[in-house]
Amino acid sequence: MANASHEMRTPLTTMSGLLEGLAYDVFPEEEKSRAYALMQKETQRLIRLVEENLDYEKLRANKIVLRKQKIDAYKMISDLSNQLASKAAHEETTIAVLGDQQATVFGDQDRLTQVLFNLINNAIQFTQKGQIKVSVDRQHNATIFKVADTGIGMTAEQVDNVFERYYKADPSRMSTKGESGIGMAIVKQIITLHDGDIAIDSTPKVGTTITVTIPDQQTAN
């Protein structure tokens, strides 16, 4: 609750100040539309934070029923990469899709999409004027996804803590992106519910490679 309160304090403080300014009519007319837009943005940020917290708690308590099936894994990463290509281009970064075009994965499509979206999106946030490689392959009755970037990288300490809820490897950069710090904790829970594994290999100022392994044989969920 202390961590959640801390994350909510900033948008609430911003909204409170804007509402007070509007109530006392201290904003010039041309500034009012910007104030309303900022309040809307901060409201969405709060909604996202609450929804992510509820999602995390349901996953942690195993109250989510996964609808597992065989999925076209290559199409999944291709679609996500295309979806995020414009965002990467804004950072002057390219996304390459590699691997086995026939690869499939057994799992919940919505949840695995959530995992991969989060990983690719994170790679974009921390990579400027670089390259991101998203790949999928089959190995030992499992599907292996990799998201590799040439971004800012992480220290060993940051890697050790990255799955902790509210942990932000680069708080200054994350705050400007409006992120909650819950995404990687959710990623870890979803992979655990697929009896899978996630590994991070990262070097500061060199880049990060995240490997997700999803086995074919899983305990029922």
PAZALUM-297254 format. One record per atom (N, C-alpha, C, O): residue in three letters; x, y, z. Coordinates in steps of 0.1 Angstrom, whole numbers, padded with zeros to 4 digits, always signed. Example, Ala and Ser with C-alpha at 12.3 -4.5 7.8 and 13.67 -1.06 7.14 Angstrom:
2
ala+0132-0057+0078ala+0123-0045+0078ala+0132-0033+0078ala+0142-0033+0085ser+0128-0022+0071ser+0137-0011+0071ser+0129+0000+0079ser+0134+0011+0080
//
This chain:
221
met+0008-0012+0000met+0000+0000+0000met+0009+0013+0000met+0005+0022-0006ala+0020+0012+0007ala+0029+0024+0008ala+0034+0027-0006ala+0035+0038-0011asn+0038+0016-0014asn+0044+0018-0027asn+0033+0023-0037asn+0035+0032-0045ala+0021+0017-0035ala+0010+0022-0044ala+0006+0036-0041ala+0004+0044-0051ser+0006+0040-0029ser+0003+0054-0025ser+0013+0063-0031ser+0010+0074-0035his+0026+0059-0030his+0037+0067-0036his+0035+0070-0051his+0037+0081-0056glu+0031+0059-0058glu+0029+0060-0072glu+0018+0069-0076glu+0018+0076-0086met+0007+0069-0067met-0005+0076-0070met-0004+0091-0066met-0011+0100-0071arg+0006+0094-0057arg+0007+0107-0052arg+0010+0118-0063arg+0004+0129-0063thr+0019+0115-0072thr+0023+0124-0082thr+0011+0128-0091thr+0009+0140-0093pro+0004+0119-0098pro-0007+0123-0106pro-0018+0130-0098pro-0025+0139-0103leu-0021+0126-0086leu-0031+0132-0078leu-0027+0146-0074leu-0036+0155-0074thr-0014+0148-0071thr-0010+0162-0068thr-0011+0171-0080thr-0015+0183-0079thr-0007+0166-0091thr-0008+0174-0104thr-0023+0177-0107thr-0026+0189-0110met-0032+0168-0106met-0046+0170-0108met-0052+0180-0098met-0060+0189-0102ser-0048+0179-0086ser-0053+0188-0075ser-0049+0202-0078ser-0057+0212-0077gly-0036+0204-0082gly-0031+0218-0085gly-0039+0224-0097gly-0042+0235-0098leu-0041+0215-0108leu-0048+0220-0120leu-0062+0224-0117leu-0067+0234-0121leu-0069+0215-0109leu-0083+0218-0105leu-0084+0231-0097leu-0094+0238-0099glu-0075+0233-0088glu-0075+0245-0080glu-0073+0257-0089glu-0080+0267-0087gly-0064+0256-0098gly-0062+0267-0107gly-0074+0270-0116gly-0077+0282-0118leu-0081+0260-0121leu-0093+0262-0129leu-0104+0268-0120leu-0112+0276-0125ala-0105+0263-0108ala-0116+0267-0099ala-0115+0282-0096ala-0125+0289-0096tyr-0102+0287-0094tyr-0100+0301-0091tyr-0097+0309-0104tyr-0093+0321-0103asp-0098+0303-0116asp-0097+0310-0128asp-0083+0317-0130asp-0083+0329-0134val-0073+0310-0126val-0059+0316-0127val-0052+0313-0140val-0042+0319-0143phe-0058+0304-0148phe-0052+0301-0161phe-0057+0310-0172phe-0069+0313-0172pro-0048+0315-0180pro-0053+0323-0192pro-0061+0313-0200pro-0060+0301-0200glu-0070+0319-0208glu-0080+0311-0216glu-0072+0301-0225glu-0077+0289-0227glu-0061+0305-0231glu-0054+0296-0240glu-0047+0285-0233glu-0042+0275-0240glu-0045+0286-0220glu-0039+0275-0212glu-0049+0265-0206glu-0045+0254-0202lys-0061+0268-0207lys-0071+0259-0201lys-0072+0246-0208lys-0074+0235-0201ser-0072+0246-0221ser-0073+0233-0228ser-0061+0224-0225ser-0063+0212-0224arg-0049+0230-0223arg-0038+0222-0220arg-0039+0216-0206arg-0035+0205-0203ala-0045+0224-0196ala-0047+0219-0183ala-0057+0207-0183ala-0055+0197-0176tyr-0068+0208-0191tyr-0078+0197-0192tyr-0071+0185-0198tyr-0074+0174-0193ala-0063+0187-0208ala-0056+0175-0214ala-0047+0168-0205ala-0046+0156-0204leu-0040+0176-0196leu-0030+0171-0187leu-0038+0163-0176leu-0033+0152-0171met-0049+0168-0172met-0057+0161-0162met-0063+0148-0167met-0063+0138-0160gln-0067+0148-0180gln-0071+0136-0186gln-0060+0125-0187gln-0062+0113-0184lys-0048+0130-0190lys-0036+0121-0191lys-0033+0115-0177lys-0031+0103-0176glu-0034+0123-0167glu-0031+0118-0153glu-0042+0109-0148glu-0039+0100-0140thr-0054+0112-0152thr-0065+0103-0148thr-0063+0089-0154thr-0065+0079-0148gln-0059+0089-0167gln-0057+0076-0174gln-0045+0069-0167gln-0045+0056-0166arg-0035+0076-0163arg-0024+0070-0156arg-0028+0064-0143arg-0023+0053-0140leu-0037+0070-0136leu-0042+0064-0123leu-0050+0052-0126leu-0049+0042-0119ile-0059+0052-0136ile-0067+0041-0140ile-0058+0029-0143ile-0061+0018-0139arg-0048+0032-0151arg-0038+0021-0156arg-0031+0015-0144arg-0029+0003-0143leu-0027+0023-0134leu-0020+0019-0122leu-0030+0009-0114leu-0025-0001-0109val-0042+0013-0112val-0052+0005-0105val-0054-0008-0112val-0054-0019-0105glu-0056-0007-0125glu-0059-0020-0132glu-0047-0029-0132glu-0049-0041-0131glu-0035-0024-0133glu-0023-0032-0133glu-0022-0039-0119glu-0017-0050-0118asn-0025-0031-0109asn-0024-0037-0095asn-0034-0048-0093asn-0031-0059-0088leu-0046-0046-0098leu-0056-0057-0097leu-0052-0069-0105leu-0054-0080-0100asp-0047-0067-0117asp-0043-0078-0125asp-0032-0086-0119asp-0032-0098-0119tyr-0022-0079-0113tyr-0011-0085-0106tyr-0016-0094-0095tyr-0011-0105-0093glu-0025-0088-0087glu-0030-0096-0075glu-0037-0108-0079glu-0036-0119-0073lys-0045-0107-0090lys-0052-0119-0095lys-0043-0130-0100lys-0045-0142-0098leu-0033-0125-0107leu-0023-0135-0112leu-0015-0141-0101leu-0013-0154-0101arg-0011-0133-0091arg-0004-0139-0080arg-0012-0149-0072arg-0006-0159-0067ala-0025-0146-0070ala-0033-0155-0063ala-0039-0166-0071ala-0047-0174-0067asn-0034-0167-0084asn-0038-0178-0093asn-0054-0178-0095asn-0060-0188-0096lys-0059-0166-0096lys-0074-0164-0098lys-0077-0162-0113lys-0088-0159-0116ile-0067-0163-0121ile-0069-0161-0136ile-0069-0174-0142ile-0060-0182-0140val-0080-0177-0150val-0080-0189-0158val-0074-0187-0172val-0079-0179-0179leu-0064-0194-0175leu-0057-0192-0187leu-0064-0201-0198leu-0067-0213-0195arg-0066-0196-0210arg-0072-0203-0221arg-0060-0207-0230arg-0057-0200-0239lys-0054-0219-0227lys-0042-0223-0234lys-0046-0231-0247lys-0055-0239-0247gln-0038-0228-0257gln-0040-0234-0270gln-0027-0233-0278gln-0018-0226-0274lys-0026-0240-0289lys-0014-0238-0298lys-0015-0225-0306lys-0026-0223-0312ile-0005-0217-0306ile-0005-0204-0312ile+0006-0203-0322ile+0017-0208-0320asp+0004-0195-0332asp+0014-0192-0342asp+0023-0181-0336asp+0020-0170-0335ala+0035-0186-0331ala+0044-0177-0323ala+0051-0167-0332ala+0052-0155-0328tyr+0054-0171-0344tyr+0061-0161-0353tyr+0052-0150-0357tyr+0056-0138-0357lys+0039-0153-0360lys+0029-0143-0363lys+0027-0133-0351lys+0025-0121-0353met+0027-0139-0339met+0025-0131-0327met+0036-0120-0326met+0033-0108-0324ile+0049-0124-0327ile+0059-0114-0326ile+0060-0105-0338ile+0064-0093-0337ser+0056-0110-0350ser+0056-0101-0362ser+0045-0090-0360ser+0048-0078-0363asp+0033-0094-0356asp+0022-0084-0354asp+0026-0074-0343asp+0023-0062-0345leu+0032-0078-0332leu+0036-0069-0322leu+0047-0059-0326leu+0046-0047-0323ser+0056-0065-0334ser+0067-0056-0339ser+0062-0046-0349ser+0066-0034-0348asn+0053-0050-0357asn+0046-0040-0366asn+0039-0030-0359asn+0039-0018-0362gln+0032-0034-0348gln+0024-0025-0340gln+0032-0014-0334gln+0028-0003-0332leu+0044-0018-0329leu+0053-0009-0322leu+0064-0003-0330leu+0072+0005-0325ala+0064-0005-0343ala+0074+0000-0352ala+0075+0015-0352ala+0086+0021-0352ser+0063+0022-0353ser+0063+0036-0353ser+0068+0042-0340ser+0075+0053-0341lys+0065+0036-0329lys+0071+0041-0316lys+0086+0039-0316lys+0093+0048-0311ala+0091+0028-0322ala+0106+0026-0322ala+0112+0036-0332ala+0123+0042-0329ala+0105+0039-0343ala+0110+0049-0353ala+0112+0063-0346ala+0121+0070-0350his+0103+0066-0337his+0103+0079-0330his+0116+0080-0322his+0121+0091-0320glu+0122+0068-0318glu+0134+0068-0310glu+0146+0065-0320glu+0157+0063-0315glu+0143+0066-0333glu+0153+0063-0343glu+0159+0049-0341glu+0171+0046-0343thr+0150+0039-0338thr+0154+0025-0335thr+0146+0016-0345thr+0135+0019-0348thr+0153+0006-0349thr+0146-0004-0358thr+0143-0017-0351thr+0149-0020-0341ile+0133-0024-0355ile+0129-0037-0350ile+0130-0047-0360ile+0124-0046-0371ala+0138-0058-0358ala+0139-0069-0367ala+0133-0081-0361ala+0134-0084-0349val+0125-0089-0369val+0118-0101-0365val+0126-0113-0371val+0128-0114-0383leu+0130-0122-0363leu+0139-0133-0367leu+0133-0146-0362leu+0124-0147-0353gly+0139-0157-0367gly+0136-0170-0361gly+0128-0179-0370gly+0128-0177-0382asp+0123-0190-0364asp+0115-0200-0370asp+0101-0195-0374asp+0093-0193-0365gln+0099-0194-0387gln+0086-0189-0391gln+0074-0199-0389gln+0063-0195-0389gln+0078-0211-0386gln+0068-0222-0384gln+0066-0224-0369gln+0058-0233-0365ala+0073-0217-0360ala+0073-0220-0346ala+0059-0217-0340ala+0052-0207-0343thr+0055-0226-0331thr+0042-0224-0324thr+0046-0224-0309thr+0056-0228-0305val+0036-0219-0301val+0038-0220-0286val+0024-0224-0280val+0014-0220-0285phe+0025-0231-0269phe+0013-0235-0262phe+0011-0226-0251phe+0019-0225-0241gly-0001-0219-0251gly-0003-0209-0240gly-0015-0201-0242gly-0023-0203-0252asp-0018-0191-0233asp-0029-0182-0234asp-0024-0171-0243asp-0015-0163-0240gln-0031-0169-0255gln-0026-0159-0265gln-0026-0145-0259gln-0017-0137-0262asp-0037-0141-0252asp-0038-0127-0247asp-0027-0125-0237asp-0021-0114-0237arg-0024-0134-0228arg-0014-0132-0218arg+0000-0133-0224arg+0009-0125-0219leu+0003-0141-0233leu+0016-0142-0239leu+0018-0129-0248leu+0030-0124-0248thr+0008-0124-0254thr+0009-0112-0261thr+0012-0100-0252thr+0020-0092-0255gln+0006-0101-0240gln+0009-0091-0230gln+0023-0091-0225gln+0030-0081-0224val+0029-0103-0224val+0043-0105-0220val+0052-0099-0231val+0061-0090-0228leu+0050-0103-0243leu+0059-0098-0254leu+0057-0084-0257leu+0067-0077-0260phe+0045-0079-0256phe+0043-0064-0258phe+0051-0056-0248phe+0058-0047-0251asn+0050-0061-0235asn+0058-0054-0224asn+0073-0054-0227asn+0079-0044-0225leu+0078-0066-0231leu+0092-0067-0233leu+0097-0058-0245leu+0108-0052-0244ile+0090-0059-0256ile+0094-0051-0267ile+0092-0036-0264ile+0101-0028-0268asn+0081-0032-0258asn+0079-0018-0254asn+0090-0013-0245asn+0095-0002-0246asn+0094-0021-0235asn+0105-0017-0226asn+0118-0015-0234asn+0125-0006-0232ala+0121-0024-0243ala+0133-0023-0252ala+0133-0010-0259ala+0143-0003-0260ile+0121-0006-0264ile+0120+0007-0272ile+0123+0018-0263ile+0130+0028-0266gln+0118+0018-0251gln+0119+0029-0241gln+0134+0032-0238gln+0138+0043-0235phe+0141+0021-0237phe+0155+0023-0233phe+0166+0021-0244phe+0177+0019-0241thr+0161+0023-0256thr+0170+0022-0268thr+0168+0034-0277thr+0157+0036-0282gln+0178+0041-0279gln+0177+0053-0288gln+0188+0051-0299gln+0200+0048-0296lys+0184+0053-0311lys+0193+0052-0323lys+0200+0038-0323lys+0212+0037-0325gly+0192+0028-0320gly+0198+0014-0320gly+0189+0004-0327gly+0182+0007-0336gln+0190-0008-0323gln+0183-0019-0329gln+0177-0029-0319gln+0184-0031-0308ile+0166-0034-0322ile+0159-0044-0314ile+0157-0056-0322ile+0151-0055-0333lys+0161-0068-0317lys+0158-0080-0324lys+0148-0089-0316lys+0151-0092-0304val+0137-0092-0322val+0127-0101-0316val+0127-0114-0324val+0125-0114-0336ser+0129-0125-0316ser+0130-0138-0323ser+0122-0149-0316ser+0119-0147-0304val+0119-0160-0323val+0113-0171-0317val+0119-0184-0324val+0121-0184-0336asp+0121-0194-0315asp+0127-0207-0320asp+0121-0218-0312asp+0116-0216-0301arg+0123-0230-0317arg+0119-0242-0309arg+0131-0249-0305arg+0141-0251-0312gln+0130-0254-0292gln+0142-0262-0287gln+0138-0270-0275gln+0131-0265-0266his+0141-0283-0275his+0138-0293-0264his+0124-0292-0259his+0121-0290-0247asn+0114-0293-0269asn+0100-0293-0265asn+0095-0281-0258asn+0087-0281-0248ala+0101-0270-0262ala+0098-0257-0257ala+0099-0246-0268ala+0106-0248-0277thr+0092-0235-0265thr+0093-0223-0274thr+0102-0213-0268thr+0099-0209-0256ile+0112-0207-0275ile+0121-0198-0269ile+0119-0184-0276ile+0121-0183-0288phe+0115-0174-0268phe+0114-0160-0273phe+0126-0152-0268phe+0130-0154-0257lys+0131-0144-0277lys+0142-0135-0273lys+0139-0120-0277lys+0135-0118-0289val+0141-0111-0268val+0141-0097-0272val+0154-0091-0268val+0157-0090-0256ala+0162-0087-0278ala+0175-0082-0276ala+0176-0068-0281ala+0171-0065-0292asp+0182-0059-0273asp+0183-0045-0277asp+0197-0040-0275asp+0205-0046-0269thr+0200-0028-0281thr+0213-0022-0280thr+0212-0009-0271thr+0218+0001-0274gly+0203-0010-0261gly+0200+0002-0253gly+0210+0004-0242gly+0221+0000-0242ile+0205+0011-0231ile+0213+0015-0220ile+0217+0004-0211ile+0227+0006-0203gly+0211-0008-0212gly+0215-0019-0204gly+0212-0017-0189gly+0207-0007-0185met+0215-0027-0181met+0213-0027-0167met+0225-0033-0159met+0232-0041-0165thr+0226-0028-0147thr+0237-0034-0138thr+0231-0047-0133thr+0220-0051-0134ala+0240-0055-0126ala+0236-0068-0120ala+0226-0065-0109ala+0217-0073-0108glu+0227-0055-0102glu+0218-0052-0091glu+0204-0048-0097glu+0194-0053-0092gln+0204-0041-0108gln+0191-0038-0114gln+0184-0050-0120gln+0172-0052-0119val+0192-0059-0126val+0186-0072-0131val+0180-0080-0119val+0170-0086-0121asp+0187-0080-0108asp+0182-0088-0096asp+0169-0083-0091asp+0161-0090-0085asn+0166-0070-0093asn+0154-0064-0087asn+0143-0061-0097asn+0132-0056-0093val+0146-0063-0110val+0137-0058-0120val+0123-0065-0120val+0113-0059-0125phe+0121-0076-0113phe+0108-0083-0113phe+0100-0079-0100phe+0089-0083-0098glu+0106-0070-0092glu+0100-0065-0080glu+0089-0055-0084glu+0092-0046-0092arg+0077-0056-0078arg+0067-0046-0081arg+0071-0032-0077arg+0076-0030-0066tyr+0069-0023-0086tyr+0072-0009-0085tyr+0087-0005-0087tyr+0091+0006-0086tyr+0095-0016-0089tyr+0109-0013-0091tyr+0111-0007-0105tyr+0105-0012-0115lys+0119+0003-0106lys+0122+0010-0119lys+0137+0011-0121lys+0144+0017-0113ala+0142+0004-0131ala+0156+0004-0133ala+0162+0018-0136ala+0173+0021-0132asp+0154+0026-0142asp+0158+0040-0144asp+0147+0049-0141asp+0139+0053-0150pro+0145+0053-0128pro+0133+0060-0123pro+0131+0074-0131pro+0120+0077-0134ser+0142+0081-0134ser+0141+0094-0141ser+0135+0092-0154ser+0126+0100-0158arg+0139+0082-0162arg+0134+0080-0175arg+0120+0074-0175arg+0112+0078-0183met+0118+0065-0165met+0105+0058-0165met+0094+0069-0161met+0083+0068-0166ser+0097+0078-0152ser+0087+0088-0148ser+0083+0097-0160ser+0071+0101-0160thr+0092+0099-0169thr+0088+0107-0181thr+0080+0099-0190thr+0072+0105-0198lys+0080+0086-0189lys+0072+0078-0198lys+0058+0074-0192lys+0050+0068-0198gly+0057+0078-0179gly+0044+0075-0172gly+0042+0060-0169gly+0030+0056-0167glu+0053+0053-0167glu+0051+0039-0164glu+0050+0036-0149glu+0054+0045-0141ser+0044+0025-0145ser+0041+0023-0131ser+0051+0014-0124ser+0052+0014-0112gly+0060+0007-0132gly+0069-0002-0125gly+0063-0016-0122gly+0070-0023-0115ile+0051-0018-0126ile+0045-0031-0123ile+0046-0041-0135ile+0044-0053-0133gly+0049-0036-0147gly+0049-0044-0159gly+0057-0057-0158gly+0052-0068-0162met+0069-0056-0153met+0078-0068-0153met+0074-0078-0142met+0076-0090-0144ala+0068-0073-0131ala+0062-0082-0121ala+0051-0090-0127ala+0049-0102-0124ile+0042-0084-0135ile+0031-0091-0142ile+0037-0101-0152ile+0032-0112-0153val+0047-0097-0160val+0054-0106-0169val+0058-0118-0162val+0056-0130-0167lys+0065-0117-0151lys+0070-0128-0143lys+0059-0138-0139lys+0060-0150-0140gln+0048-0132-0134gln+0037-0140-0130gln+0030-0148-0141gln+0027-0160-0140ile+0029-0142-0153ile+0023-0148-0164ile+0032-0160-0169ile+0027-0171-0172ile+0045-0158-0169ile+0054-0168-0174ile+0054-0180-0164ile+0054-0191-0168thr+0053-0177-0151thr+0052-0187-0141thr+0040-0196-0142thr+0040-0208-0141leu+0028-0189-0146leu+0016-0197-0148leu+0017-0206-0160leu+0008-0214-0162his+0026-0203-0169his+0029-0212-0180his+0040-0222-0178his+0045-0228-0187asp+0044-0223-0165asp+0055-0232-0161asp+0068-0228-0169asp+0077-0237-0171gly+0069-0215-0172gly+0081-0211-0180gly+0091-0205-0172gly+0091-0205-0160asp+0101-0199-0180asp+0112-0192-0173asp+0116-0180-0181asp+0114-0179-0193ile+0121-0170-0174ile+0126-0158-0180ile+0140-0155-0175ile+0142-0155-0163ala+0149-0152-0184ala+0163-0149-0180ala+0167-0135-0187ala+0163-0132-0198ile+0175-0128-0179ile+0180-0115-0184ile+0195-0114-0185ile+0202-0117-0175asp+0201-0111-0196asp+0215-0109-0198asp+0217-0094-0202asp+0213-0090-0213ser+0223-0086-0193ser+0224-0072-0196ser+0237-0066-0192ser+0243-0070-0182thr+0242-0057-0200thr+0255-0050-0198thr+0252-0035-0199thr+0247-0030-0210pro+0255-0026-0189pro+0253-0012-0190pro+0260-0006-0203pro+0271-0010-0206lys+0253+0002-0210lys+0257+0009-0222lys+0260+0000-0234lys+0265+0004-0244val+0256-0013-0232val+0258-0022-0243val+0244-0027-0248val+0241-0027-0260gly+0236-0031-0239gly+0222-0036-0242gly+0218-0047-0233gly+0224-0052-0224thr+0205-0052-0236thr+0199-0062-0228thr+0193-0073-0237thr+0187-0070-0248thr+0194-0085-0233thr+0187-0096-0240thr+0179-0104-0230thr+0184-0109-0220ile+0166-0105-0233ile+0157-0112-0224ile+0152-0124-0231ile+0147-0124-0242thr+0153-0136-0224thr+0149-0149-0230thr+0138-0155-0222thr+0139-0156-0210val+0127-0158-0229val+0115-0164-0223val+0113-0178-0229val+0113-0180-0241thr+0113-0188-0220thr+0111-0202-0224thr+0097-0207-0219thr+0094-0206-0207ile+0089-0211-0229ile+0076-0216-0226ile+0075-0231-0230ile+0076-0234-0241pro+0075-0240-0220pro+0075-0255-0223pro+0061-0259-0229pro+0051-0253-0227asp+0062-0270-0237asp+0049-0276-0242asp+0041-0282-0232asp+0029-0281-0232gln+0048-0289-0223gln+0041-0296-0212gln+0039-0287-0200gln+0049-0283-0194gln+0027-0284-0196gln+0024-0275-0184gln+0014-0281-0175gln+0005-0289-0180thr+0015-0278-0163thr+0004-0282-0153thr-0008-0274-0157thr-0008-0263-0162ala-0020-0280-0155ala-0032-0274-0158ala-0035-0261-0150ala-0031-0260-0139asn-0041-0251-0157asn-0044-0239-0150asn-0059-0236-0152asn-0064-0225-0147
//
